[in-house]
Amino acid sequence: MKKYSDKQIKKLWKEFNDIPICPTCETIEEDFHIWETGTGKMKIWHWFDDNYSKGLAEGLMKLRR
């Protein structure tokens, strides 16, 4: 699998914010990047967490532990 820079991942994260997510089943409602319609939001979040150097919570979501 391709290795992404933090800059590329930040851009993807911003794009992901525009993807509609089903409120009841929490799956994406259209294809996005490497994921097909119906992929669970949590699966995508885990990818971001695993691939962004600061992780999802502290880096992309700007949450503090």
N, C-alpha and C positions, 0 to 999 in steps of 0.2 A: 504494500500500500504506500502511496505517496506520502512523504513527510511534508508537513505544512509549517510555514513560519508563523510566529505569533501575529504578525501583521495580517497575513492571509486569514488566520482563524478569527481575528477581530472583525474583519470584513464579512466573513461568513456569518458570524454571530449577529451582526447588524441586519444582514439579509434575512436570517432566520426569524427575526422579530416580525417580519411582514408575512410569514407563512401562516395561513389559517390552520387552527388546531381545533378539532372536535371537542367541545366542552364536556361531553359525557364520557367519551372513550379515550381522550387525550392522545389522539393520533393525528398526524399531519394530513391535511385534506388535499394536498397537491404534491407532486414530486419536488424535492429540494436536494440539490447537489448530488450526493451519492445515495440518498434515501428515496424510496418510492412512497407514493400515497399509501397511508395506512400504517406507516412506521410510528411506533410509540415515541412520544415526546421524551420520555426518560431515556430511551436508547440513544437518542440524538444528544441529549444533555451529557450522557456518560462519555460519548465520543469527544465532545468539547472539553470535558473535564480531563480526559486522558491525554489530549493532544495540545492543550494550552499550557504553557510553562508554569503559570501561577494557578492553574486549576480553574474550574468554573466559578465557584463561590467567591474566592478572593480576587480573581482576575477579571472575569467577564461580567459577573453579576454585581461586582463591587460590594460584596458582603464581607463583614469582618467576623472572625471566629472568636 
